[in-house]
Amino acid sequence: MSDEEETSDTTYLEDDTYDAGDPKTFDLNFKGPVAKRSCTDVLCCIIFILCIIGYIILGLLAWVHGDPRRVAYPTDSKGHFCGQKGTPNENKTILFYFNLFSCTSPSVVINLQCPTTQICVSKCPEKFLTYMEIQFTYRTNKNYWTYYSQFCKSTFVKPAKTLTQVLLDDDCPIAIFPSKPFLQRCFPDFSTKNGTLTVGNKTTFEDGSGKTRNAIELRAAANRVNKILDARTIGMKIFEDYATTWYWILLGLIIAMFLSWMFVILLRYIAGLLFWVFMVGVIGIIGYGIGHCYQEYCNLQGQPNSHLTVYDIGIQTDISMYFQLKQTWFTFMVILCLLEVFIILMLIFLRERIRISIALLKEGSKAIGYIPTTLVYPLLTFIFLSICISYWAVIAVYLATSGVPVYKVITPEGQCKHENTTCDPEIFNTTEIAKACPGAQCNFAFYGGKSLYHQYIPTFQIFNLFVFLWLINFVIALGQCALAGAFASYYWALKKPDDIPPYPLFTAFGRAIRYHTGSLAFGSLILASIQIFRIVLEYLDRHLKEAQNNISKFLQCCLKCCFWCLETVVKFLNRNAYIMIAIYGKNFCKSAREAFNLLMRNVLKVAVMDNVTDFVLILGKILVTGCIGVLAFLLFTQRLPTIIEGPTSLNYYWVPLLTVIIGSYLVAHGFFSVYAMCVDTIFICFCEDLERNDGSTEKPYFLAPTLHGTLNKMQLVSQKQKE
């Protein structure tokens, strides 16, 4: 460094600069995070701000061109909305398919774009009628035609056209069936009577072309539609379960919050005892899970179809079917047994290192106790992340619905050479394509356009995803830097809590925003770039899976593994770099280098500390989640009737149970992530402290005497420092 003045083996700096990469350079009056700072990584800050401005402009463009109603409302064959106010279809809110038998392809049905005419109607048909029947009954009873004509493209006075002409002009459906509206679309009204599938109480019916069809054929034609109907039933049951148990779920999350808070407070006083409570609690909860899985496995012995495998029943929308298989409970039991053995082995082999982790956990609890506002910070992070996710989702929807209607040629058999070419529905019947491809339709396909904006919509979607990942990582980085600054202020206070500056978290947050936005954006940019590459790899793997051979699949797997490892390493380095930024205020590259050098000089301490502390905190999360999960399981399965009466007549008890378990884990993760950041910061400061000071009166340790004594006993302090 240019301003260093070497006087002896130890160099003292008169200003607030300090090179952590050199263990022989010390700041004489260092008492905490550097106050005199300057903006770091200004170029990256400017790029980050420009990207945000561009992101806002993209949102405005998408808002001008996009129309989310195109997602909410169904669209007929001409691209007109059903049920849109101020249009002729205002009172016609349901989409009707002329010939559902043409929807034989599952991919076609799932996209709701069958190769048949689609019109908007006010209600679905409620009876069986064919165009040929109407022609015979029209002379005696005109009411049938009045009812039937509402499902035609235009109003006709009478059914004067022949069946052949109707098929050519595609003015009316050749037959209608009893249907019900679902997702604003008319789908067949399937039902089962005495084990026989029926449609409108009929098993066979005329399809209007002279053929007799049965309900099974229609079911096959609308196979994907039927799965959606099954999903609707399950969705309604899940909604009912949530409506019944929402206050129990909320109560479980509140208990998880207080339980996490209690553990954080108790770690300050009885960290050793609480750790063994964690151990015994986690082992006991997993043991209870093993016992329950074994009991369910034994209960299914001899039950019909319980011997089937997941492969046999395939993918089912009714998840409860999987819990009726012995294989499911056996798999759960094996997983829990392996987890139990792993935890016990970890306790046996890491028992000495755990003592050091407990000492640091006690110090972390003291820091959180003196700065309690840090426990509220995860709520701020959650708000920021929610804003980013919502903005990304809204822009994605508006971009996807930008443009004008695009029509393409669709044929029932899919064998026309003009298939998927663009067309004009107004003049399609007079073109050569209609003559060359009998039965072809010119139907609405999607929204697009030929303008410069519409041509770059895929690029805008990629930009939307990339900036979203950048912002998400920036928000996380901002939280880590702010918390690190607050906990560093605690560590470098010689007399605690008297020397801790006022409002340390607020001050650290302000410093991070004011001076280090560029550095945080730089680290976030590196991580976002790796994540976008991983997403591209996943996309290519999904779309090229059939064309891949064994070698390409192996290379793809290796690439995924490498990028996952790279992302994990970068997250670790970024985390420690943000701590150094919070303390010394240098740019990202210098901070990352100094953090890396510092950790390499203390590689033994890192090996002892990092994974073991994470292991202890993970056990805390598992204990909180497991306690709430067991209580919720006993409550939702009516196994605590003598203590408390829980909700009765649940359709799927696992729905609120999984909600409580996942929610409890997220709550516990929010609290213990603050704890993890606290321990990491104290550990970095501890390594710095040992290199700066020797415990003398002139250079005393900032480390708590009890923690220093524990580390001395575990031989983590060098012999020179002990002397």
Beta strands, then each sheet from edge to edge (+ up, - down):
strand 1: 11-13
strand 2: 25-27
strand 3: 94-97
strand 4: 118-121
strand 5: 129-130
strand 6: 175-176
strand 7: 179-182
strand 8: 185-188
strand 9: 190-193
strand 10: 196-199
strand 11: 204-206
strand 12: 212-214
strand 13: 404-410
strand 14: 441-448
sheet 1: 1+ 2+
sheet 2: 3+ 4-
sheet 3: 5+ 6-
sheet 4: 7+ 8-
sheet 5: 9+ 10-
sheet 6: 11+ 12-
sheet 7: 13+ 14-
end
